[in-house]
Amino acid sequence: MDASDELLRGAEPAALLTLDGAIRGLNAAMATALGSSAEQCLGRDFGDVWPASQRMLAESLVAHAAKTKAVAMRVLDFPGRGGTPVASLIEAQQVKDPVSDEQLVWVHALDAGNDLASLLIPFRLATTAAHLGLWMYSPDDHQLEWLGGAPALVALFPDPAVSLSTVISAVHPDDREALGQLLRSASTRQSPWVRLRYLPQHEGWHQLAAQTRRIQLGYGGPERIFGILRDDTKQEKRKEKAQAALTAERQRAKDIADFSSALITAATEQELQQVALTRLAATFGASGALLALVDEGRLRVSTDAGIAMWEVDVMHGLPLDHPSALPEAIRTGKPQFIPDREDYIRRWPQGAEFPRLGRLGSDYATSITPLSETGNQPLGGWLVTYGSGYRPSLDEMTLMGALADLAGQALRRIRLQQARVELATALQKTMLPTLPAHLAGLEVAARYLPSRDGLDIGGDWYDAFVMSDGTVAMEIGDAQGHDVDAAAAMGQVRASIRAIAAHEPNPATVLTRTNELLVTMGAARFSSCTMLHIDPGDGRVTGASAGHVPLLCARKDGSHSIHELAGGPVLGVVPDIEYGEETFTLDEDSALVMVTDGVVEGPGLTLDAGLERAGTLAGAALHDGLNAEETADRVLDAAVAVDHLDDVAVLVIRRT
C-alpha cells in the first residue's frame, strides 16, 4: 500500500485531487458523505460533487491549497446521511504522490469533537451580517443556547443559555403551540418563517419571526436544531437608540472591568502582552493596537491583527532616544494624540520613514500612551489607531492613562520577579485615585491601609471626581475579602461605577445600574458602597447607600451624628433592585466622614461603639480647628490603635 492509499484510510471523509481539482481518489466515507459512489466521483471536478450552496466554498478551498502550498481550512456542509447536513471542518494541503512524483491536494475532514464551537463561527458571522439572531436547541436536555447575531436581537436574550420552558413562558400563550411545532418538525431544510410574540424583561411585546433547520455538528457528531431569528417589530427610533446605547454601555463597562482585572492578575510579560493586545482595540473602539516594551534601551514591538507586523517592523529595535513619536512618548512619559498626517509630519519630520504612520490622515488617527509617568523609568507604551477624524474624549484619555498605569505597575513587578501579592498591593494602591484639588468651598482628604491579617491587599476603595454640572461625586466602598480576588473585584466595581456615573446624575440610579451590571456579570464577590453628590455652593448633599457603614457628620462645636442613608442591599447579589436616596444640607464648618467597616469594627469593638468613637474624634478635630487632612489622620490613627484586622479607608469632606 503506498502513501496515497494511507491518506485515505481514516474513518473521516478524505479525497486526493489534482491541482486543478479533479478527484484522483477518495475513501468510502467521503463518497457516502457526498451521496455518491466512489466510481461516480472519480475523475470529476471536486466542486461539482458538492451541493450548489457549498460548491464555490469547496472550489476556493482547493484552489487556495493548490496555489499557495499552504494548509487551508474551512467549515463546509456535507449532504450527510439521511439528508441531515453535516457541518464539518475541512482541511486541504498539498502532498506528493510517491509513485508519479505528482503534486496532489489532500482534502479531509478534521475531528472537531473537542471544539464544536469552531463549527458555529461561519453561522454566527452570517447571521450577524444579515442582522439576524442565531440560536441552537438541544432536544435531549431541552436547552436553548443563544449564539449571537445582531446586537438588538441579542439584547432581548440576556442569558446565553436558557431552558425551553423559560423561553416558552415569555412567548404569548396563543403562539406557544407554534413554537413547539417549529421545534418538533425541524427538518434538514429551512422551515418557513413562523411568527411569535415574545415578551422580554423590562420591555413590551416584540413581534419575532423564526426559522429552524436540523444540522449535525461534525462527522459522527451530535445533531442540533439551529434557528434564526428576525425582529419585525416597528418601534420608534428613539427607543431603538436607547436600547442600543444601554447594551453598548453595559458591554463597555464590562470590558473596562475585565481589562482592569486581567491587568491586575497578569503574572508574566506574555500574559500582560496578551491582555493588552486582545483587549485594547475592542475596549476603546479602535481599529488596531500595538504594544512596545523597553528592553535594554530599545523597543520590542508586538501587534494585534489590526496593525500588520510588516507595517511596524521599522519601530522594532528603535533606540529610546530616536526622534519619533513612539519612542518620545515612552521616553518622556507624556501621552500623544496624532489626528492626521499633517500634524505628524510637522511634529516628527522623520515620519516619512514609517509606512503606516506616514499615511496618517488618509484613513486613521493615532493615540500613544506610555506605561510609566513622567520622571519614572521608561517601561514601554501602547499605540492604538482609529478611523479618520476620530477624537477621544477627556474621559476616554483619562481611562486609557489609568489602564496604562496599571499595565506599567504590572510590568514593573513582573520584571522585578516580585511575589504576586506584592504586585496586587502595588496595583491596588495605584487604583486609588488622586482626589480633585482646589474645590471651591470644600476640603477633601482620604486615607487607606491594607489589612494586617493574611495578604496585605484588600477590597476597600474610595473615589472622588467633579461631575459635569459642577457637583462633586464622592464614593467609598468595600469588596468582600482581603486577597488578590478582592483587589480584582474592587477594580471591577470602581471602574463600573465611574463609567456609569459619567452618564447618570443621581447616586441612587448609579447604584441601581451598577448592581444590575454586577448581577448580570455574575460577580464572584459582593460589594458595599456609599455614594454622595455634593453641591459646593449651597452644601446640598444627595446620597445613597448599598449596604454600607452609616455616614458620620461632625460639626464645629464638637458634636456629631450618625446618618443611616437610604438605599438598598449590597451590590451584586439581588437582581431588580431600585435603590433609594435622600437629600440634606452640609452646614459650613461641618464635615462628612465616610469609612469602611475596618475603621469602626475590630476585636472587642462593636460597630455602634466604633461609629460613636470615630464621630467623637472627628467632632473634636473640627472643634480644634483641624482641616480635612488632619481630621482623616485622627480617625485613621484610632483604627490602627485598636489593632485593626480588616482593610480600612477614610474619606473626609469638610465644607469651609
Disulfide bonds with the S-S distance in Angstrom:
none
